[in-house]
Amino acid sequence: MDDATSSSGTGRGDSFAVGLDRPNAGAAALHRVVANARRYALVGVGLFGLAWLLGGIGETQGLFALVPFADISLSLGFVLALFGAVMAGTALREIVPVAVIAGIGHFYKGQDHMTHVMSGLGFGLEHTAHVILGLFLIGVATAIAAFFAFHRTEAGVHSRGT
């Protein structure tokens, strides 16, 4: 048998017959997806923590050059945690509320104070309170996305019996 044919003798090459000669190939692929979904969720939560730290240092110590990096880390952390939840198989009806919570959080975190007041969603709070509320909402959304990534992978592994 030459290199162009697979061990199953189909003659279609190794890429077609992946898993035919390895009985546990599906379980190994499932394990990789589970591990990657959890890694993305943990990296997302870690980036959110880094953003919280950089933003706090930038705002309180006057190092305003750190704030854009904090904002990028904040958004990237949420996106990675959400990507981990999607990889884990979370349904769209569970993803949409998490994204709405994060969107409201980004509204309060990123917009000017006059935008909050003129939109009618200012609630009589100061701008600092709006920023803290936005960070809290984004943090809640990131934590829920990470929870979905871990919960769905755990439930999926147990339901398949592997």
N, C-alpha and C positions, 0 to 999 in steps of 0.2 A: 504494500500500500504506500503510495507516495504522499508527499506533504499536502497536495491539493485535496485529498479526500480525508474525511474524518474517520474516527475509530468506529463509527457506526456503519460505515460503508455507504453512505448516501451520496458521496461524491460532490457534495455542495460546499465543502470547506468546513473548517473548525467553527466558524462563527454561527453556522446554522444549527449545529448539533451540540451547542453548549448545554450542559446539564444532562445529556443523554448517557454519558459515561460516568457521571458523578451523581449518585442518588441523593445527596444532601445539598445540591447546588441551590435549590430554592430556599432552603433554610439559611444558607450562608448569605444569599442576596438579601433576604429579609433582615438578617442580623445587621448587615451593612446599612440598610435604610434606617433601621431603628437607631443605630449608633450615630449616624449622621444627623438625623432629626434632633436627637438629644444634644449633640455637639453644637449645632446651630442655635438651639435655644439657650444653651449655657453661655455661648459667646455673646449672644444678644443681651442677656441679663448682665454679663460682665461689662459690655460696652455701655449699657445704661448706667451702671455704677460708676464707671470712669467719667461719663458725661456729668453725672451729679457732682462728682468730686471736682472736675475741671471748671464747671459752671460756678460752683460755690467759691472756689479759689479766685476765679476771674472776677466775680461780682463783688466779693467782700474785700479782697486785697487790692482792688484797682488794676488788676492785670487783665484788661479788657481784650487783649489779643487772644486769650484762651477761650473766650466765649464762642466764637465761630466753630472752633474744634469741638467744643462741648456740644453744640447744637448738631453737628454732623454725627458725632458719636451717639447722641441720643436717638436720632432718626435711624441710623444704621443698626443700632441695637434693637430697636423695635422691629425693623424689617427682617432682621435675621431670626429673631424669636418667632415672628409670624411665618417666615419661610419654614422653620422647623416644624411648626404646627401643621402647615400645609403638607409637608413631606410625610408627616405622621398619619395623614389621612383625615384631618379634621374637616367636617362638612362646611360648606359655604354659609349655611345659615348660622353657624357658630363663629365663623370668621368675620362676617359683616359687622356684628355688634362690637367686636373688639376693635375693628378699624374705625368705627364711628366714635368710640370712646377716645381713641388716639387722635382722631381728627379734631375733636373738640378740645383735647389737650393741646394740640399744636396751635389751635386758634388762640387759646389763652396764653400760651408760652411765647408765641412769635409775633403777635400783632401789637400795634401801638395801643396805648391806653384809650385814646379817643375812639378807636375802632370798637373797643369793648363798650364804651359808654354810648356811642351813637347807635350801636346795633340793638341796644336794649338788653344786652346780656352782661352788663357790668355789675349788677347787683349792689351798687354803691360801694364796691371795694376799691382799694388802692391798687396801683399797677403791680406792686410787689406781691400782693395777694393773688392777683391774676396769674402771675408767673408761677407761683408756688402751686396754685390750683392746676395749671397746665402740666407742670412736672408730675404732680400726683396722678393726674389722669393718664398721662403717658406711661408712668410707672405701673399703674394698675393694668393697663392694656398689655404691656410687655410681660408682666407676671402671668396674666391669664393666657397669653399666647404660649409662654413657656410651659405652663401647666398643661395646656392642650397637647403640646409636643410630647411631654412625658406620659400623660394619661393615655393618649391614643396609642402610643407605641406599646405601653404596658398591656392595655386591653387587647390590642391586636396580636401580641405575642401569645397571650393566654388563650385567646379564642381559637388560634390556629393549632394549639397544642405543641408548640415547639419550645 
